[in-house]
Structures are given as structure tokens and as C-alpha cells.
Amino acid sequence: MTRRQQIIETLQQNKQSAQQLANYFQTTLKEIIGDLEHIGKSIKPKKLKVEPAYCKSCNFIFKERSKVSKPSKCPRCKSEWIEAQMFSIQ
Ligand SMILES: [Zn+2]
């Protein structure tokens, strides 16, 4: 099985952040992002669902400004307690 296939299987079972996937597959965030973009296009009619990052301190929701990076600070309360974007397949 290729890594992309493994990612698809994983995301069908559990929500994961890109960083969690990178840790799990022992690769870089950049590689994982590339895989996720490819997967998003190739799994039709299923969908790659992205839950936006949010601030755990004040619940500020980060819009999907980028697929990749985790925001480092909340623009509203300046907290750095940010939950990363979570990916899943449905
Ligand atoms: Zn906040």
C-alpha cells in the first residue's frame, strides 16, 4: 500500500491533523500536505473534510486561509493555545 492509500484509510477512521500524519508516517509536513491535496482530488465521490483551526482559549475560528500551516497566535485574544486543522474523509 502506498502512503497515500494509508493516509486515506487512516482518515476514514480518525480525524488527524497534518502534523499528526507527518509524525505517524515519519515524513515532513510538506510531503503530507502534498498527499492531502492529491487525495482531495482523487477520492471522489468521497470528500476530504477540513475542520478549521480554532483558538482553545476563546473559540475564535480561523478561516481556511491556508490548507497547511497552523496559525501560531489567536488574533483576538493573543493566545497560542491553537487547535490545528483536522482532516477526515467522509
Ligand atoms: Zn483566542
PDB file of the backbone (N, CA, C, O) and the ligand in Angstrom, with CONECT records:
HET     ZN  A 101       1
ATOM      1  N   MET A   1       0.847  -1.203   0.000  1.00  0.00           N
ATOM      2  CA  MET A   1       0.000   0.000   0.000  1.00  0.00           C
ATOM      3  C   MET A   1       0.881   1.250   0.000  1.00  0.00           C
ATOM      4  O   MET A   1       1.892   1.317   0.699  1.00  0.00           O
ATOM      5  N   THR A   2       0.482   2.215  -0.782  1.00  0.00           N
ATOM      6  CA  THR A   2       1.260   3.455  -0.790  1.00  0.00           C
ATOM      7  C   THR A   2       0.895   4.302   0.431  1.00  0.00           C
ATOM      8  O   THR A   2      -0.098   4.053   1.114  1.00  0.00           O
ATOM      9  N   ARG A   3       1.721   5.296   0.676  1.00  0.00           N
ATOM     10  CA  ARG A   3       1.445   6.171   1.807  1.00  0.00           C
ATOM     11  C   ARG A   3       0.107   6.868   1.637  1.00  0.00           C
ATOM     12  O   ARG A   3      -0.646   7.032   2.597  1.00  0.00           O
ATOM     13  N   ARG A   4      -0.184   7.278   0.407  1.00  0.00           N
ATOM     14  CA  ARG A   4      -1.471   7.959   0.193  1.00  0.00           C
ATOM     15  C   ARG A   4      -2.639   7.051   0.526  1.00  0.00           C
ATOM     16  O   ARG A   4      -3.619   7.486   1.130  1.00  0.00           O
ATOM     17  N   GLN A   5      -2.536   5.805   0.139  1.00  0.00           N
ATOM     18  CA  GLN A   5      -3.612   4.857   0.477  1.00  0.00           C
ATOM     19  C   GLN A   5      -3.725   4.680   1.983  1.00  0.00           C
ATOM     20  O   GLN A   5      -4.824   4.576   2.528  1.00  0.00           O
ATOM     21  N   GLN A   6      -2.581   4.648   2.646  1.00  0.00           N
ATOM     22  CA  GLN A   6      -2.600   4.507   4.109  1.00  0.00           C
ATOM     23  C   GLN A   6      -3.213   5.739   4.774  1.00  0.00           C
ATOM     24  O   GLN A   6      -3.947   5.635   5.757  1.00  0.00           O
ATOM     25  N   ILE A   7      -2.896   6.897   4.218  1.00  0.00           N
ATOM     26  CA  ILE A   7      -3.486   8.129   4.771  1.00  0.00           C
ATOM     27  C   ILE A   7      -4.999   8.090   4.592  1.00  0.00           C
ATOM     28  O   ILE A   7      -5.747   8.449   5.501  1.00  0.00           O
ATOM     29  N   ILE A   8      -5.443   7.655   3.423  1.00  0.00           N
ATOM     30  CA  ILE A   8      -6.887   7.578   3.182  1.00  0.00           C
ATOM     31  C   ILE A   8      -7.543   6.658   4.201  1.00  0.00           C
ATOM     32  O   ILE A   8      -8.579   6.995   4.775  1.00  0.00           O
ATOM     33  N   GLU A   9      -6.935   5.492   4.425  1.00  0.00           N
ATOM     34  CA  GLU A   9      -7.511   4.563   5.411  1.00  0.00           C
ATOM     35  C   GLU A   9      -7.545   5.180   6.803  1.00  0.00           C
ATOM     36  O   GLU A   9      -8.532   5.057   7.529  1.00  0.00           O
ATOM     37  N   THR A  10      -6.472   5.833   7.155  1.00  0.00           N
ATOM     38  CA  THR A  10      -6.392   6.446   8.484  1.00  0.00           C
ATOM     39  C   THR A  10      -7.467   7.512   8.655  1.00  0.00           C
ATOM     40  O   THR A  10      -8.144   7.565   9.682  1.00  0.00           O
ATOM     41  N   LEU A  11      -7.618   8.360   7.642  1.00  0.00           N
ATOM     42  CA  LEU A  11      -8.558   9.480   7.763  1.00  0.00           C
ATOM     43  C   LEU A  11     -10.014   9.027   7.685  1.00  0.00           C
ATOM     44  O   LEU A  11     -10.919   9.755   8.094  1.00  0.00           O
ATOM     45  N   GLN A  12     -10.230   7.843   7.168  1.00  0.00           N
ATOM     46  CA  GLN A  12     -11.605   7.330   7.177  1.00  0.00           C
ATOM     47  C   GLN A  12     -11.997   6.876   8.574  1.00  0.00           C
ATOM     48  O   GLN A  12     -13.179   6.791   8.908  1.00  0.00           O
ATOM     49  N   GLN A  13     -10.984   6.586   9.383  1.00  0.00           N
ATOM     50  CA  GLN A  13     -11.268   6.108  10.737  1.00  0.00           C
ATOM     51  C   GLN A  13     -11.170   7.206  11.787  1.00  0.00           C
ATOM     52  O   GLN A  13     -11.951   7.244  12.737  1.00  0.00           O
ATOM     53  N   ASN A  14     -10.217   8.081  11.605  1.00  0.00           N
ATOM     54  CA  ASN A  14      -9.967   9.103  12.624  1.00  0.00           C
ATOM     55  C   ASN A  14      -9.653  10.453  12.001  1.00  0.00           C
ATOM     56  O   ASN A  14      -9.058  10.541  10.927  1.00  0.00           O
ATOM     57  N   LYS A  15     -10.061  11.485  12.690  1.00  0.00           N
ATOM     58  CA  LYS A  15      -9.596  12.820  12.313  1.00  0.00           C
ATOM     59  C   LYS A  15      -8.129  12.934  12.685  1.00  0.00           C
ATOM     60  O   LYS A  15      -7.702  12.444  13.731  1.00  0.00           O
ATOM     61  N   GLN A  16      -7.362  13.585  11.822  1.00  0.00           N
ATOM     62  CA  GLN A  16      -5.943  13.789  12.094  1.00  0.00           C
ATOM     63  C   GLN A  16      -5.544  15.182  11.644  1.00  0.00           C
ATOM     64  O   GLN A  16      -6.093  15.718  10.681  1.00  0.00           O
ATOM     65  N   SER A  17      -4.600  15.754  12.338  1.00  0.00           N
ATOM     66  CA  SER A  17      -4.005  16.979  11.825  1.00  0.00           C
ATOM     67  C   SER A  17      -2.863  16.599  10.889  1.00  0.00           C
ATOM     68  O   SER A  17      -2.358  15.477  10.936  1.00  0.00           O
ATOM     69  N   ALA A  18      -2.464  17.537  10.042  1.00  0.00           N
ATOM     70  CA  ALA A  18      -1.346  17.268   9.132  1.00  0.00           C
ATOM     71  C   ALA A  18      -0.095  16.901   9.927  1.00  0.00           C
ATOM     72  O   ALA A  18       0.678  16.031   9.524  1.00  0.00           O
ATOM     73  N   GLN A  19       0.091  17.573  11.055  1.00  0.00           N
ATOM     74  CA  GLN A  19       1.275  17.282  11.871  1.00  0.00           C
ATOM     75  C   GLN A  19       1.229  15.856  12.436  1.00  0.00           C
ATOM     76  O   GLN A  19       2.246  15.164  12.479  1.00  0.00           O
ATOM     77  N   GLN A  20       0.056  15.436  12.861  1.00  0.00           N
ATOM     78  CA  GLN A  20      -0.065  14.065  13.376  1.00  0.00           C
ATOM     79  C   GLN A  20       0.281  13.054  12.288  1.00  0.00           C
ATOM     80  O   GLN A  20       0.962  12.061  12.542  1.00  0.00           O
ATOM     81  N   LEU A  21      -0.197  13.320  11.072  1.00  0.00           N
ATOM     82  CA  LEU A  21       0.111  12.420   9.959  1.00  0.00           C
ATOM     83  C   LEU A  21       1.603  12.419   9.666  1.00  0.00           C
ATOM     84  O   LEU A  21       2.198  11.369   9.424  1.00  0.00           O
ATOM     85  N   ALA A  22       2.200  13.602   9.692  1.00  0.00           N
ATOM     86  CA  ALA A  22       3.641  13.703   9.429  1.00  0.00           C
ATOM     87  C   ALA A  22       4.417  12.912  10.478  1.00  0.00           C
ATOM     88  O   ALA A  22       5.379  12.220  10.146  1.00  0.00           O
ATOM     89  N   ASN A  23       4.012  13.008  11.720  1.00  0.00           N
ATOM     90  CA  ASN A  23       4.678  12.252  12.781  1.00  0.00           C
ATOM     91  C   ASN A  23       4.502  10.752  12.554  1.00  0.00           C
ATOM     92  O   ASN A  23       5.448   9.970  12.648  1.00  0.00           O
ATOM     93  N   TYR A  24       3.279  10.384  12.258  1.00  0.00           N
ATOM     94  CA  TYR A  24       2.962   8.971  12.110  1.00  0.00           C
ATOM     95  C   TYR A  24       3.737   8.337  10.954  1.00  0.00           C
ATOM     96  O   TYR A  24       4.299   7.250  11.089  1.00  0.00           O
ATOM     97  N   PHE A  25       3.756   9.032   9.822  1.00  0.00           N
ATOM     98  CA  PHE A  25       4.428   8.483   8.647  1.00  0.00           C
ATOM     99  C   PHE A  25       5.890   8.895   8.569  1.00  0.00           C
ATOM    100  O   PHE A  25       6.577   8.603   7.590  1.00  0.00           O
ATOM    101  N   GLN A  26       6.353   9.568   9.597  1.00  0.00           N
ATOM    102  CA  GLN A  26       7.749   9.990   9.694  1.00  0.00           C
ATOM    103  C   GLN A  26       8.221  10.685   8.431  1.00  0.00           C
ATOM    104  O   GLN A  26       9.229  10.325   7.824  1.00  0.00           O
ATOM    105  N   THR A  27       7.455  11.688   8.065  1.00  0.00           N
ATOM    106  CA  THR A  27       7.850  12.484   6.919  1.00  0.00           C
ATOM    107  C   THR A  27       7.597  13.950   7.254  1.00  0.00           C
ATOM    108  O   THR A  27       7.226  14.286   8.379  1.00  0.00           O
ATOM    109  N   THR A  28       7.802  14.813   6.266  1.00  0.00           N
ATOM    110  CA  THR A  28       7.659  16.242   6.541  1.00  0.00           C
ATOM    111  C   THR A  28       6.212  16.681   6.337  1.00  0.00           C
ATOM    112  O   THR A  28       5.426  16.039   5.639  1.00  0.00           O
ATOM    113  N   LEU A  29       5.906  17.785   6.968  1.00  0.00           N
ATOM    114  CA  LEU A  29       4.590  18.376   6.814  1.00  0.00           C
ATOM    115  C   LEU A  29       4.316  18.673   5.340  1.00  0.00           C
ATOM    116  O   LEU A  29       3.199  18.504   4.852  1.00  0.00           O
ATOM    117  N   LYS A  30       5.344  19.112   4.657  1.00  0.00           N
ATOM    118  CA  LYS A  30       5.200  19.460   3.248  1.00  0.00           C
ATOM    119  C   LYS A  30       4.769  18.252   2.403  1.00  0.00           C
ATOM    120  O   LYS A  30       3.902  18.360   1.536  1.00  0.00           O
ATOM    121  N   GLU A  31       5.383  17.122   2.674  1.00  0.00           N
ATOM    122  CA  GLU A  31       5.009  15.881   1.974  1.00  0.00           C
ATOM    123  C   GLU A  31       3.545  15.532   2.243  1.00  0.00           C
ATOM    124  O   GLU A  31       2.794  15.179   1.334  1.00  0.00           O
ATOM    125  N   ILE A  32       3.168  15.639   3.494  1.00  0.00           N
ATOM    126  CA  ILE A  32       1.795  15.290   3.876  1.00  0.00           C
ATOM    127  C   ILE A  32       0.789  16.228   3.207  1.00  0.00           C
ATOM    128  O   ILE A  32      -0.260  15.792   2.733  1.00  0.00           O
ATOM    129  N   ILE A  33       1.115  17.491   3.176  1.00  0.00           N
ATOM    130  CA  ILE A  33       0.220  18.454   2.535  1.00  0.00           C
ATOM    131  C   ILE A  33       0.044  18.117   1.058  1.00  0.00           C
ATOM    132  O   ILE A  33      -1.061  18.180   0.519  1.00  0.00           O
ATOM    133  N   GLY A  34       1.147  17.761   0.418  1.00  0.00           N
ATOM    134  CA  GLY A  34       1.078  17.354  -0.987  1.00  0.00           C
ATOM    135  C   GLY A  34       0.174  16.139  -1.151  1.00  0.00           C
ATOM    136  O   GLY A  34      -0.643  16.067  -2.069  1.00  0.00           O
ATOM    137  N   ASP A  35       0.340  15.187  -0.240  1.00  0.00           N
ATOM    138  CA  ASP A  35      -0.509  13.988  -0.285  1.00  0.00           C
ATOM    139  C   ASP A  35      -1.975  14.366  -0.087  1.00  0.00           C
ATOM    140  O   ASP A  35      -2.847  13.881  -0.807  1.00  0.00           O
ATOM    141  N   LEU A  36      -2.242  15.227   0.883  1.00  0.00           N
ATOM    142  CA  LEU A  36      -3.630  15.585   1.178  1.00  0.00           C
ATOM    143  C   LEU A  36      -4.278  16.291  -0.010  1.00  0.00           C
ATOM    144  O   LEU A  36      -5.446  16.063  -0.321  1.00  0.00           O
ATOM    145  N   GLU A  37      -3.504  17.150  -0.666  1.00  0.00           N
ATOM    146  CA  GLU A  37      -4.059  17.841  -1.832  1.00  0.00           C
ATOM    147  C   GLU A  37      -4.405  16.848  -2.931  1.00  0.00           C
ATOM    148  O   GLU A  37      -5.453  16.934  -3.571  1.00  0.00           O
ATOM    149  N   HIS A  38      -3.503  15.915  -3.126  1.00  0.00           N
ATOM    150  CA  HIS A  38      -3.743  14.893  -4.141  1.00  0.00           C
ATOM    151  C   HIS A  38      -4.948  14.024  -3.758  1.00  0.00           C
ATOM    152  O   HIS A  38      -5.805  13.723  -4.588  1.00  0.00           O
ATOM    153  N   ILE A  39      -4.989  13.638  -2.499  1.00  0.00           N
ATOM    154  CA  ILE A  39      -6.089  12.796  -2.017  1.00  0.00           C
ATOM    155  C   ILE A  39      -7.424  13.510  -2.198  1.00  0.00           C
ATOM    156  O   ILE A  39      -8.417  12.911  -2.611  1.00  0.00           O
ATOM    157  N   GLY A  40      -7.426  14.802  -1.881  1.00  0.00           N
ATOM    158  CA  GLY A  40      -8.666  15.575  -2.008  1.00  0.00           C
ATOM    159  C   GLY A  40      -9.253  15.514  -3.404  1.00  0.00           C
ATOM    160  O   GLY A  40     -10.468  15.580  -3.585  1.00  0.00           O
ATOM    161  N   LYS A  41      -8.364  15.385  -4.400  1.00  0.00           N
ATOM    162  CA  LYS A  41      -8.833  15.348  -5.780  1.00  0.00           C
ATOM    163  C   LYS A  41      -9.147  13.935  -6.243  1.00  0.00           C
ATOM    164  O   LYS A  41      -9.895  13.742  -7.202  1.00  0.00           O
ATOM    165  N   SER A  42      -8.581  12.953  -5.566  1.00  0.00           N
ATOM    166  CA  SER A  42      -8.652  11.595  -6.116  1.00  0.00           C
ATOM    167  C   SER A  42      -9.647  10.682  -5.412  1.00  0.00           C
ATOM    168  O   SER A  42      -9.824   9.540  -5.837  1.00  0.00           O
ATOM    169  N   ILE A  43     -10.294  11.140  -4.365  1.00  0.00           N
ATOM    170  CA  ILE A  43     -11.170  10.228  -3.616  1.00  0.00           C
ATOM    171  C   ILE A  43     -12.644  10.410  -3.924  1.00  0.00           C
ATOM    172  O   ILE A  43     -13.498   9.862  -3.227  1.00  0.00           O
ATOM    173  N   LYS A  44     -12.948  11.170  -4.953  1.00  0.00           N
ATOM    174  CA  LYS A  44     -14.351  11.356  -5.289  1.00  0.00           C
ATOM    175  C   LYS A  44     -15.037  10.016  -5.491  1.00  0.00           C
ATOM    176  O   LYS A  44     -14.396   9.113  -6.029  1.00  0.00           O
ATOM    177  N   PRO A  45     -16.273   9.818  -5.106  1.00  0.00           N
ATOM    178  CA  PRO A  45     -17.193  10.830  -4.583  1.00  0.00           C
ATOM    179  C   PRO A  45     -17.032  11.124  -3.096  1.00  0.00           C
ATOM    180  O   PRO A  45     -17.810  11.897  -2.536  1.00  0.00           O
ATOM    181  N   LYS A  46     -16.044  10.526  -2.451  1.00  0.00           N
ATOM    182  CA  LYS A  46     -15.829  10.883  -1.053  1.00  0.00           C
ATOM    183  C   LYS A  46     -15.203  12.268  -0.971  1.00  0.00           C
ATOM    184  O   LYS A  46     -14.757  12.839  -1.966  1.00  0.00           O
ATOM    185  N   LYS A  47     -15.186  12.776   0.236  1.00  0.00           N
ATOM    186  CA  LYS A  47     -14.668  14.135   0.398  1.00  0.00           C
ATOM    187  C   LYS A  47     -13.653  14.220   1.516  1.00  0.00           C
ATOM    188  O   LYS A  47     -13.797  13.613   2.577  1.00  0.00           O
ATOM    189  N   LEU A  48     -12.624  14.995   1.238  1.00  0.00           N
ATOM    190  CA  LEU A  48     -11.683  15.327   2.295  1.00  0.00           C
ATOM    191  C   LEU A  48     -12.262  16.502   3.066  1.00  0.00           C
ATOM    192  O   LEU A  48     -12.423  17.600   2.532  1.00  0.00           O
ATOM    193  N   LYS A  49     -12.564  16.253   4.304  1.00  0.00           N
ATOM    194  CA  LYS A  49     -13.182  17.289   5.108  1.00  0.00           C
ATOM    195  C   LYS A  49     -12.109  17.978   5.951  1.00  0.00           C
ATOM    196  O   LYS A  49     -11.259  17.324   6.556  1.00  0.00           O
ATOM    197  N   VAL A  50     -12.166  19.286   5.978  1.00  0.00           N
ATOM    198  CA  VAL A  50     -11.187  20.039   6.757  1.00  0.00           C
ATOM    199  C   VAL A  50     -11.918  20.845   7.816  1.00  0.00           C
ATOM    200  O   VAL A  50     -12.740  21.705   7.503  1.00  0.00           O
ATOM    201  N   GLU A  51     -11.615  20.562   9.046  1.00  0.00           N
ATOM    202  CA  GLU A  51     -12.163  21.387  10.124  1.00  0.00           C
ATOM    203  C   GLU A  51     -11.160  22.476  10.429  1.00  0.00           C
ATOM    204  O   GLU A  51      -9.982  22.200  10.659  1.00  0.00           O
ATOM    205  N   PRO A  52     -11.620  23.706  10.431  1.00  0.00           N
ATOM    206  CA  PRO A  52     -10.666  24.798  10.610  1.00  0.00           C
ATOM    207  C   PRO A  52      -9.996  24.775  11.983  1.00  0.00           C
ATOM    208  O   PRO A  52     -10.523  24.242  12.959  1.00  0.00           O
ATOM    209  N   ALA A  53      -8.836  25.367  12.006  1.00  0.00           N
ATOM    210  CA  ALA A  53      -8.146  25.548  13.282  1.00  0.00           C
ATOM    211  C   ALA A  53      -8.942  26.519  14.149  1.00  0.00           C
ATOM    212  O   ALA A  53      -9.645  27.390  13.637  1.00  0.00           O
ATOM    213  N   TYR A  54      -8.827  26.361  15.452  1.00  0.00           N
ATOM    214  CA  TYR A  54      -9.506  27.313  16.320  1.00  0.00           C
ATOM    215  C   TYR A  54      -8.706  27.538  17.593  1.00  0.00           C
ATOM    216  O   TYR A  54      -7.832  26.759  17.973  1.00  0.00           O
ATOM    217  N   CYS A  55      -9.055  28.643  18.223  1.00  0.00           N
ATOM    218  CA  CYS A  55      -8.399  29.014  19.472  1.00  0.00           C
ATOM    219  C   CYS A  55      -9.105  28.313  20.618  1.00  0.00           C
ATOM    220  O   CYS A  55     -10.314  28.463  20.798  1.00  0.00           O
ATOM    221  N   LYS A  56      -8.350  27.551  21.391  1.00  0.00           N
ATOM    222  CA  LYS A  56      -8.970  26.837  22.504  1.00  0.00           C
ATOM    223  C   LYS A  56      -9.250  27.754  23.677  1.00  0.00           C
ATOM    224  O   LYS A  56      -9.945  27.382  24.623  1.00  0.00           O
ATOM    225  N   SER A  57      -8.712  28.932  23.605  1.00  0.00           N
ATOM    226  CA  SER A  57      -8.916  29.862  24.702  1.00  0.00           C
ATOM    227  C   SER A  57     -10.229  30.635  24.548  1.00  0.00           C
ATOM    228  O   SER A  57     -10.996  30.749  25.504  1.00  0.00           O
ATOM    229  N   CYS A  58     -10.491  31.169  23.343  1.00  0.00           N
ATOM    230  CA  CYS A  58     -11.702  31.984  23.165  1.00  0.00           C
ATOM    231  C   CYS A  58     -12.615  31.457  22.069  1.00  0.00           C
ATOM    232  O   CYS A  58     -13.628  32.081  21.753  1.00  0.00           O
ATOM    233  N   ASN A  59     -12.266  30.305  21.481  1.00  0.00           N
ATOM    234  CA  ASN A  59     -13.061  29.689  20.414  1.00  0.00           C
ATOM    235  C   ASN A  59     -13.092  30.463  19.105  1.00  0.00           C
ATOM    236  O   ASN A  59     -13.960  30.233  18.263  1.00  0.00           O
ATOM    237  N   PHE A  60     -12.162  31.362  18.937  1.00  0.00           N
ATOM    238  CA  PHE A  60     -12.042  32.037  17.646  1.00  0.00           C
ATOM    239  C   PHE A  60     -11.746  30.995  16.569  1.00  0.00           C
ATOM    240  O   PHE A  60     -10.866  30.151  16.743  1.00  0.00           O
ATOM    241  N   ILE A  61     -12.485  31.053  15.451  1.00  0.00           N
ATOM    242  CA  ILE A  61     -12.286  30.101  14.353  1.00  0.00           C
ATOM    243  C   ILE A  61     -11.441  30.747  13.260  1.00  0.00           C
ATOM    244  O   ILE A  61     -11.752  31.836  12.776  1.00  0.00           O
ATOM    245  N   PHE A  62     -10.394  30.074  12.892  1.00  0.00           N
ATOM    246  CA  PHE A  62      -9.561  30.555  11.786  1.00  0.00           C
ATOM    247  C   PHE A  62     -10.201  30.110  10.485  1.00  0.00           C
ATOM    248  O   PHE A  62     -10.472  28.925  10.288  1.00  0.00           O
ATOM    249  N   LYS A  63     -10.437  31.046   9.614  1.00  0.00           N
ATOM    250  CA  LYS A  63     -10.968  30.682   8.303  1.00  0.00           C
ATOM    251  C   LYS A  63      -9.929  29.847   7.560  1.00  0.00           C
ATOM    252  O   LYS A  63      -8.746  29.852   7.899  1.00  0.00           O
ATOM    253  N   GLU A  64     -10.390  29.143   6.557  1.00  0.00           N
ATOM    254  CA  GLU A  64      -9.468  28.294   5.817  1.00  0.00           C
ATOM    255  C   GLU A  64      -8.581  29.113   4.905  1.00  0.00           C
ATOM    256  O   GLU A  64      -8.682  29.038   3.680  1.00  0.00           O
ATOM    257  N   ARG A  65      -7.727  29.879   5.506  1.00  0.00           N
ATOM    258  CA  ARG A  65      -6.885  30.765   4.699  1.00  0.00           C
ATOM    259  C   ARG A  65      -5.784  29.973   4.029  1.00  0.00           C
ATOM    260  O   ARG A  65      -5.282  30.356   2.972  1.00  0.00           O
ATOM    261  N   SER A  66      -5.418  28.886   4.641  1.00  0.00           N
ATOM    262  CA  SER A  66      -4.370  28.080   4.062  1.00  0.00           C
ATOM    263  C   SER A  66      -4.647  26.640   4.422  1.00  0.00           C
ATOM    264  O   SER A  66      -5.196  26.351   5.486  1.00  0.00           O
ATOM    265  N   LYS A  67      -4.277  25.756   3.556  1.00  0.00           N
ATOM    266  CA  LYS A  67      -4.508  24.353   3.842  1.00  0.00           C
ATOM    267  C   LYS A  67      -3.493  23.842   4.838  1.00  0.00           C
ATOM    268  O   LYS A  67      -3.699  22.826   5.501  1.00  0.00           O
ATOM    269  N   VAL A  68      -2.431  24.544   4.925  1.00  0.00           N
ATOM    270  CA  VAL A  68      -1.257  23.955   5.518  1.00  0.00           C
ATOM    271  C   VAL A  68      -0.998  24.365   6.948  1.00  0.00           C
ATOM    272  O   VAL A  68      -1.145  23.582   7.887  1.00  0.00           O
ATOM    273  N   SER A  69      -0.617  25.590   7.078  1.00  0.00           N
ATOM    274  CA  SER A  69       0.076  25.939   8.290  1.00  0.00           C
ATOM    275  C   SER A  69      -0.882  26.182   9.431  1.00  0.00           C
ATOM    276  O   SER A  69      -2.012  26.638   9.255  1.00  0.00           O
ATOM    277  N   LYS A  70      -0.394  25.868  10.574  1.00  0.00           N
ATOM    278  CA  LYS A  70      -1.154  26.100  11.777  1.00  0.00           C
ATOM    279  C   LYS A  70      -0.881  27.532  12.219  1.00  0.00           C
ATOM    280  O   LYS A  70       0.276  27.928  12.354  1.00  0.00           O
ATOM    281  N   PRO A  71      -1.930  28.307  12.446  1.00  0.00           N
ATOM    282  CA  PRO A  71      -1.671  29.666  12.916  1.00  0.00           C
ATOM    283  C   PRO A  71      -0.986  29.613  14.274  1.00  0.00           C
ATOM    284  O   PRO A  71      -1.240  28.708  15.068  1.00  0.00           O
ATOM    285  N   SER A  72      -0.133  30.565  14.533  1.00  0.00           N
ATOM    286  CA  SER A  72       0.637  30.476  15.770  1.00  0.00           C
ATOM    287  C   SER A  72      -0.007  31.250  16.910  1.00  0.00           C
ATOM    288  O   SER A  72       0.239  30.971  18.084  1.00  0.00           O
ATOM    289  N   LYS A  73      -0.822  32.213  16.556  1.00  0.00           N
ATOM    290  CA  LYS A  73      -1.409  33.052  17.605  1.00  0.00           C
ATOM    291  C   LYS A  73      -2.835  33.428  17.267  1.00  0.00           C
ATOM    292  O   LYS A  73      -3.170  33.618  16.097  1.00  0.00           O
ATOM    293  N   CYS A  74      -3.663  33.536  18.263  1.00  0.00           N
ATOM    294  CA  CYS A  74      -5.031  33.970  18.047  1.00  0.00           C
ATOM    295  C   CYS A  74      -5.071  35.488  17.867  1.00  0.00           C
ATOM    296  O   CYS A  74      -4.544  36.224  18.702  1.00  0.00           O
ATOM    297  N   PRO A  75      -5.691  35.959  16.789  1.00  0.00           N
ATOM    298  CA  PRO A  75      -5.735  37.407  16.562  1.00  0.00           C
ATOM    299  C   PRO A  75      -6.661  38.116  17.554  1.00  0.00           C
ATOM    300  O   PRO A  75      -6.570  39.331  17.729  1.00  0.00           O
ATOM    301  N   ARG A  76      -7.531  37.376  18.187  1.00  0.00           N
ATOM    302  CA  ARG A  76      -8.489  38.018  19.081  1.00  0.00           C
ATOM    303  C   ARG A  76      -7.963  38.108  20.515  1.00  0.00           C
ATOM    304  O   ARG A  76      -7.991  39.180  21.120  1.00  0.00           O
ATOM    305  N   CYS A  77      -7.491  37.006  21.050  1.00  0.00           N
ATOM    306  CA  CYS A  77      -7.075  37.031  22.462  1.00  0.00           C
ATOM    307  C   CYS A  77      -5.571  36.849  22.641  1.00  0.00           C
ATOM    308  O   CYS A  77      -5.068  36.874  23.764  1.00  0.00           O
ATOM    309  N   LYS A  78      -4.842  36.664  21.510  1.00  0.00           N
ATOM    310  CA  LYS A  78      -3.379  36.520  21.531  1.00  0.00           C
ATOM    311  C   LYS A  78      -2.907  35.221  22.172  1.00  0.00           C
ATOM    312  O   LYS A  78      -1.716  35.045  22.429  1.00  0.00           O
ATOM    313  N   SER A  79      -3.821  34.338  22.423  1.00  0.00           N
ATOM    314  CA  SER A  79      -3.427  33.048  22.972  1.00  0.00           C
ATOM    315  C   SER A  79      -2.650  32.248  21.929  1.00  0.00           C
ATOM    316  O   SER A  79      -2.864  32.410  20.727  1.00  0.00           O
ATOM    317  N   GLU A  80      -1.761  31.398  22.388  1.00  0.00           N
ATOM    318  CA  GLU A  80      -1.070  30.495  21.466  1.00  0.00           C
ATOM    319  C   GLU A  80      -1.603  29.073  21.611  1.00  0.00           C
ATOM    320  O   GLU A  80      -0.998  28.116  21.128  1.00  0.00           O
ATOM    321  N   TRP A  81      -2.706  28.956  22.262  1.00  0.00           N
ATOM    322  CA  TRP A  81      -3.315  27.653  22.509  1.00  0.00           C
ATOM    323  C   TRP A  81      -4.260  27.347  21.349  1.00  0.00           C
ATOM    324  O   TRP A  81      -5.479  27.471  21.470  1.00  0.00           O
ATOM    325  N   ILE A  82      -3.677  26.949  20.238  1.00  0.00           N
ATOM    326  CA  ILE A  82      -4.426  26.792  18.995  1.00  0.00           C
ATOM    327  C   ILE A  82      -4.575  25.313  18.656  1.00  0.00           C
ATOM    328  O   ILE A  82      -3.603  24.557  18.665  1.00  0.00           O
ATOM    329  N   GLU A  83      -5.781  24.924  18.365  1.00  0.00           N
ATOM    330  CA  GLU A  83      -6.006  23.563  17.875  1.00  0.00           C
ATOM    331  C   GLU A  83      -5.840  23.561  16.362  1.00  0.00           C
ATOM    332  O   GLU A  83      -6.450  24.375  15.669  1.00  0.00           O
ATOM    333  N   ALA A  84      -5.029  22.661  15.852  1.00  0.00           N
ATOM    334  CA  ALA A  84      -4.734  22.642  14.419  1.00  0.00           C
ATOM    335  C   ALA A  84      -5.937  22.217  13.589  1.00  0.00           C
ATOM    336  O   ALA A  84      -6.889  21.633  14.107  1.00  0.00           O
ATOM    337  N   GLN A  85      -5.882  22.512  12.317  1.00  0.00           N
ATOM    338  CA  GLN A  85      -6.872  21.989  11.367  1.00  0.00           C
ATOM    339  C   GLN A  85      -6.895  20.460  11.437  1.00  0.00           C
ATOM    340  O   GLN A  85      -5.856  19.809  11.551  1.00  0.00           O
ATOM    341  N   MET A  86      -8.087  19.918  11.368  1.00  0.00           N
ATOM    342  CA  MET A  86      -8.201  18.470  11.386  1.00  0.00           C
ATOM    343  C   MET A  86      -8.793  17.977  10.075  1.00  0.00           C
ATOM    344  O   MET A  86      -9.763  18.531   9.557  1.00  0.00           O
ATOM    345  N   PHE A  87      -8.186  16.931   9.560  1.00  0.00           N
ATOM    346  CA  PHE A  87      -8.632  16.361   8.289  1.00  0.00           C
ATOM    347  C   PHE A  87      -9.333  15.028   8.533  1.00  0.00           C
ATOM    348  O   PHE A  87      -8.942  14.252   9.405  1.00  0.00           O
ATOM    349  N   SER A  88     -10.361  14.785   7.756  1.00  0.00           N
ATOM    350  CA  SER A  88     -11.000  13.473   7.783  1.00  0.00           C
ATOM    351  C   SER A  88     -11.589  13.212   6.408  1.00  0.00           C
ATOM    352  O   SER A  88     -11.705  14.121   5.585  1.00  0.00           O
ATOM    353  N   ILE A  89     -11.959  11.961   6.168  1.00  0.00           N
ATOM    354  CA  ILE A  89     -12.565  11.602   4.880  1.00  0.00           C
ATOM    355  C   ILE A  89     -13.954  11.050   5.139  1.00  0.00           C
ATOM    356  O   ILE A  89     -14.155  10.180   5.986  1.00  0.00           O
ATOM    357  N   GLN A  90     -14.887  11.569   4.402  1.00  0.00           N
ATOM    358  CA  GLN A  90     -16.290  11.141   4.594  1.00  0.00           C
ATOM    359  C   GLN A  90     -16.915  10.791   3.273  1.00  0.00           C
ATOM    360  O   GLN A  90     -18.085  10.410   3.225  1.00  0.00           O
TER     361      GLN A  90
HETATM  362 ZN    ZN A 101      -8.370  33.359  21.159  1.00  0.00          ZN2+
END
